[in-house]
Amino acid sequence: MLFSEMNLSDEVVRSVEHSGFTIPTEVQEKCIPAIMSGLDVVGRSKTGSGKTLAFGIPLIEHVNPELKAVQSLVICPTRELAMQVAEEMRKATEFKEGCKMTAVFGGADMGKQIDALKRAKIVVATPGRLMDHIGRRTIKLDFVKTVVLDEADEMLNMGFREDIEKILRFIPRERQTVMFSATMPPAIRRLTEDYMVTPTFVEIGDLNTTIDTIEQSYLKVPKDAKKTTLVNLFKTCQPQSAIVFCNTKRMADEIRRTLNNNGVGAEALHGDMPQSARRRVMDAMKAHKINILVATDVAARGIDIDDIDYVINYDLPNDVEYYIHRIGRTGRAGKAGKAVTFITDRRELAILNIYKNNTHSDIAEHKLSEDSIDFAPPKPSTYYKSMKRPGSLNPGGFRRRR
């Protein structure tokens, strides 16, 4: 099937084709007709599957250019994702008139946002800034017909449930509600029961599966040698572009400095940076002015760059969903990619094996040299007791094979 065969307006088809897309992805093929028909829809698919246009195209098609009011609302967990969604949807309106949209998020000029909201038909927003505008009465949601909760699981993880429920109370009850979520925990199920009417579920692929085009591996690294190993990895593999993930903002800055001090140019991206700095880094990465990004998980939401060669988990992610999201930054748009995870002890290796089993992935050991590293066995009583509960494993040391 082609976009031109999906009963879409000529202007939208022309805009999408001008962006280089003629054939819809599976999630687009299944979601667009359902959303266009007015159904409540819950979508779950892999990262990089094209979900933005899956809900974006119907929102664009539903706009009444004669009605001077906000008619559709997309809520995203982070400013980066909000900007990405708005940018993709704007491309789909290139030849469609009367479909003004704007993105509102924290860290940006409030006055400019207020002015843009006066003309917007579609608003893409983060929960916190949207609540600010509701409190200031600078946005009216009386004519919203469709609301989209994008990456709903992540919004709940970030503590936005109360804000989401408050926002939905300002939107007419006679509305269409669409939700996209990478996972379906009980909290998401409750949202569907409380705020959706007989939703249609569209699930693409197995839950927790990773993209087949990503070559996954792990690298055993002594904890005090992680930075040196990272520098050696870049100098050995020489990727064209890469993202390094770590668990804290402080570590992101430390890694950036280490790489730069060793002749490997890199920039950091995390929540403590001003919005202008974060936008500058993202624009530079997309323009290939920088090739290596060091990021935390929350800041990385919304990174949508098609040609990332490597993803490196400098720190092991906290759960399998974050692992899937991280490595999904490579292997996009059908291209091949590589993901390497640093493992410092037996505990982390046990957790990675859980991720491996949950995602049905093949994660092989990666070695930078012939001199491989092995783990020193822990005391038997500690080891066998802790294997029942991977999160409580005591770290083992390393030893080198001669």
Secondary structure, 3 states (H helix, E strand, C coil): CCHHHCCCCHHHHHHHHHCCCCCCCHHHHHHHHHHHCCCCEEEECCCCCCHHHHHHHHHHHHCCCCCCCCCEEEECCCHHHHHHHHHHHHHCCCCCCCCCEEEECCCCCHHHHHHHHCCCCEEEECHHHHHHHHHHCCCCCCCCCEEEEECHHHHHHCCCHHHHHHHHHCCCCCCEEEEECCCCCHHHHHHHHHHCCCCEEEECCCCCCCCCCEEEEEEECCHHHHHHHHHHHHHHHCCCCEEEECCCHHHHHHHHHHHHHCCCCCEEECCCCCHHHHHHHHHHHHCCCCCEEEECHHHHCCCCCCCCCEEEECCCCCCHHHHHHHHCCCCHHHCCEEEEEEECCHHHHHHHHHHHHHHCCCEEECCCCCCCEEECCCCHHHHHHHCCCHHHCCCCCEEECC
